Amino acid sequence: MDSRRNFLRNTLTSAGAVGLGQALSGCGGGISSANAQEAPSLLSTRLKSFTGGTVWKKVGEIKLNFMAYHPQGMVRIGDSFYLSTVEIIQKPVKYPQPIDGYDRDTGVGKGHLLKFDASGKLLADLQIGEGSMYHPGGIDFDGRYIWATTAEYRPNSQSLIYKVDPFTMQATKLFSYQDHIGGISRNTGTNALHGVSWGSRRFYRFALNDAQTTSLDAAVPPADLRKINHEFYIDYQDNQYLGNNEMLLTGLNEYRIRSTDPAFALGGLEIVNLETGYAIHQIPIKLWSPVTGRAMTNNPTWFELTETGVRGYFIPDDDDVSMYVYEAA
């Protein structure tokens, strides 16, 4: 535990040097302070004070100088950002009728965990996944490892769960599971992984062994392990553990008056109690990509403290993209 605390202190110290320009100075650290302790975090407290009327001010935009593919999850550690993304080579095709319980084929693709700096320069590209399980999801950083998944690009399928050393960019595959796990984060208080299914309709909790080399629940059937998500206005895309059994989840949903009408995308932020599975704070994020009109929470997000509020990083678009930085007081 002492070595982990030292690691956290060093990470938080180095985070102040991130070169995002004068507008982005005063960063509260590359990881949320919640990962350093299990008491209620200041990040959680500040987010819970936000409402639908909270004003988010754009303070930066960083062009990513590489192919970002279809981004999924993001974390910031010190001076670097880590982005999980899927390179879709052949998009899955829906079947006229379900086959063996699946509504589509697997498609073809590659999973990536990309590391880049604050200028948008690519530093490393780690491929993750095996065979048809190539689609990464939301990721998180627990102070030592990045936790990630890859899954088949279809619901009710199968997944692989990884931990990644962010400094060596070495991935360790821990276990597989018979459902599409589309996001994963470690609860540092209980040493358990928390995941969401396709569309975030189901929550999963995987207890880890003390060495964090496998799950004690890896062989438990999904029907016995899952908990239903009772929130429906957004589907979760990315996750960030806040401490004190609270998870920050972001995502979106699209709405139409008629099926032929253009879609309206609504993004949002929720804090979910991991013991009950219920949201304890919900707010819309009324921000949209200036390029595509997508909700700013369409893809990955990352939140951290500033001196007076919260900073959010967003990558809502695919392929040739920018990372948008907003602050709320």
Secondary structure by P-SEA (a helix, b strand, c coil): caaaaaaaaaaaaacccccccccccccccccccccccccccaaaaaaaaccccbbbbbcccccccccccccccccccccbbbbbbbbccccbbbbcccccccccccccbbbbbbbbcccccccbbbbbbccccccccbbbbccccccccccccccccccccccccccccbbbbcccccccccbbbbcccccccccccccccbbbbbbbcccccccccccccccccccccccccccccbbbbccccbbbbbbbbbbbcccccbbbbbbbbbbbccccccccbbbbcccccccccccccccbbbbbbcccbbbbbbbcccccbbbbbbbcc
